[in-house]
Amino acid sequence: MLDLGTSFLASVARDPNALAIVDREVRFTYAQWYRRISALVAAFDELELEPGDHLVTALQNNWQAATIHWACQFAGIIITPLNWRSTAEELDYCLENADAKLLVYEAASAAAVHASKEAQKHPRIAIEVPDDLSFQTMVEAAAEDATPRVDAEAWSVMLYTSGTTAKPKGVPRRQRAERAAGLAHVAQNLYRNGERTLGVMPLYHTMGVRSLIAMSLIGGAFVCLPRFEVARALELIAAEKVTNLYLVPTLYHDLLHHAAFRETDIGSVRKLGFAGASMTDGLLKQLQSAFKPDLFVNHYGSSEIYTFTIDQDAPKKPGSAGRAGINQMVRVAKLGAGSPKELAPANEEGEIVALMAGDESFEGYWRRPDADAKALRQGWYFTGDTGYVDDDGDLFVTGRVDDMIITGGENVSPVEIESCLSLHDAVTEVAVVGLPDERWGKVVTAFVKRRTPVTDRELDQFCRQSGLANFKRPRRYVFVEAIPKSPVGKLLRRLLVAGEYQEEKS
């Protein structure tokens, strides 16, 4: 297997004049982009970064973030991207946990970076911010063509994924696993040479990274959209003749329901793909009717193992996640099973498990033996997702074993939100669940037992002031007489989801 640096060099040799990346006025061919990547590798040398070091970013999807990603592959540095909306406390944890050697940030994340105690301990590169080291100066410097410093066994990236304790887990992945996942993404989405994708799924998320690598393998273009703005997304689709979309269902929902959608030329888009959450039957039908795509893929996977299953005709059997990807084997184990050999029969809900020997697989969490012990058993990865296989052999994903909420493609821990709201003087008890929502997949909903009068607006303001990231804030509040619990005091979230509760009397 090629390392990613050599893989990119092969793309430069094959398609030097093909459009590689677009970001506002920036339009680089592969040859032009390679010069900027080489300059950045040289800058990393000046900063005395070495293979195996962690470089942390807090960036939106821009050409700078993508350039850093590729420069790290050449230099053997482990790119460790964080959500640009991370709080100072979240930055503190991840910077320390990763043993970060360098932090790159921009205006959107500057406030949190400046408030982070850990960030002040490290060299920092600023993008379009008049502080610290200048990214622009680095990429404009003359430099020799970069050559790969490591092989395919080197670590490539470490993504952070949230856990039930609300402390994120590092997921380190080798270059060979990253390239294998990129190749599978190309194959399973039937991408051709010269494709253009809307690069809006975050580069701190497995979907965004895979889109970036996949485009490089086929001489394709990554059209950057720093944050999802529906009108701008529609403009880019039409202006740049985007050929494929790979989004979470929430973003598709917003595209379809925007006033400008009907007037936008979407004829270039021939392939649709979604992941990150389930899609409602209604939304599937609307997208099929609006785009009439040649291919409509439901991709089920994770940061740990990119692909679990693929369904290349999602509207045909709504809700189905299809069957194992080309690099994987999956099973449904009985709930509570200690072994992957304890299989659930057809149509019985169990826990979805995936083979660790698959080419796209990670090898264990970063410094989390407790998480490894829970998830890795006898060569299989216990996903924490629940689901079942129907009589045809197709997988259906039904939820999370540990109640994680997936909203708009983001993982949100109920525990963290409950901890925040429980600090409000007016709150006696609180439970947070995800309720079905056509736009978000699941909408974060807080069920609150009040001690004294308080409004949902006041609670929302409290969450804002506490530093809770915006995407984690509840979008709905329900005031109840009591929080349902078992006889031993265990919170029964499933009853809240099922509507089995009594709202507070007015």
Secondary structure, DSSP 8 states (H G I E B T S, - for coil): ---HHHHHHHHHHH-TTSEEEEETTEEEEHHHHHHHHHHHHHHHHHTT--TT-EEEEE--SSHHHHHHHHHHHHHT-EEEEE-TT--HHHHHHHHHHTTEEEEEEEHHHHHHHHH-TTGGGS-EEEESSSSSEEHHHHHHS--------S-TTSEEEEEEE--TTS--EEEEEEHHHHHHHHHHHHHHTT--TT-EEEETS-TTSHHHHHHHHHHHHTT-EEEE-SS--HHHHHHHHHHTT--EEEE-HHHHHHHHTSTTGGGS--TT--EEEE-SS---HHHHHHHHHHH--SEEEEEE--SSBS-SEEESBGGGSTTEEEEE-TT--EEEE-TT-SSTTSB--TT--EEEEEETTSTTB----TT-HHHHHHHEETTEEEEEEEEEE-TTS-EEEEEETT--EEETTEEE-HHHHHHHHTTSTTEEEEEEEEEEETTTEEEEEEEEEESS---HHHHHHHHHHHT--GGGS-SEEEEBS---B-TT--B-HHHHHTT-S-B---
